[in-house]
Amino acid sequence: MRPRTTAPEWLLSLAAAARRMQVPAELRPPAVGGRDSAVLVLFGEGEAGPDVLLIQRNTGLRRHSGQPAFPGGALDPQDAGPVDCALREAEEETGVVRDGVQVLGTLPQLYISRSGFRVTPVLAWWHTPSEVRAADTGEVASVTRVPVAELADPANRVRTVLSSGHVGPAFRVRGMLVWGFTAGVLDRLLVLGGWERPWLNRDVEVIDVFRTLARDSGGTP
């Protein structure tokens, strides 16, 4: 099958909606402060339909230890901006070839209060997928293309509770518990993309994510 060199209509519609999405109060950046960063929200199409690229960070890191995430990181002085940063980080962390990626735009900047990062999600189409792996083994444990259908499946939907008491969306997919900032962005994109399905008619499992990480990895979240 020849790769689709232009983004499909479903992704163009999602990109247009995502650019206009409302940022919840808890994710709005402060007037001053915080470190600029960017993540690559990279959609492709595989045998199971649309999918998105996620990494799982190594345990024992100072920030976001053991946590599934989009490829990304802080802006370096040589970066031309958030798009360049997201592509560079994805290349360094997963081996993604940037020539195979079509950037469709950016989402509104979001703020992670725990780490002080001002994050710009960069939405992109993976028109020519390249082999991916944990290229930066010091930071990344694994790399996975997660089908959107698995994220949307109500059987894979749970909620996590943080030490602050905040309860947020989460996903059990591909052997990972996706939570926090990444799960929040994915949850919103499912809604904007028209993929969201009703939750199962049962009590939603609520996971104390810090206890789970401490038990499973011994790392510091």
Buried (B, 14 or more C-beta within 10 A) or exposed (E): EEEBEEBBEBBBBBBEBBBEBEBEEEBEBEEEEBEBBBBBBBBBBEEEEBBBBBBBBBBEBEEBBBBBBBBBBBBEEEBEEBBBBBBBBBBBBBBBBBEBBBBBBBBBBBBBEEBEBBBBBBBBBBBBBBEBEBBBEEBBBBBBBBBBBBBBBEEBBBBBBBEEEEEBBBBBBBEBBBBBBBBBBBBBBBEBBEBBEEEEEEEEEEBEBBEBBBEEBEBBB
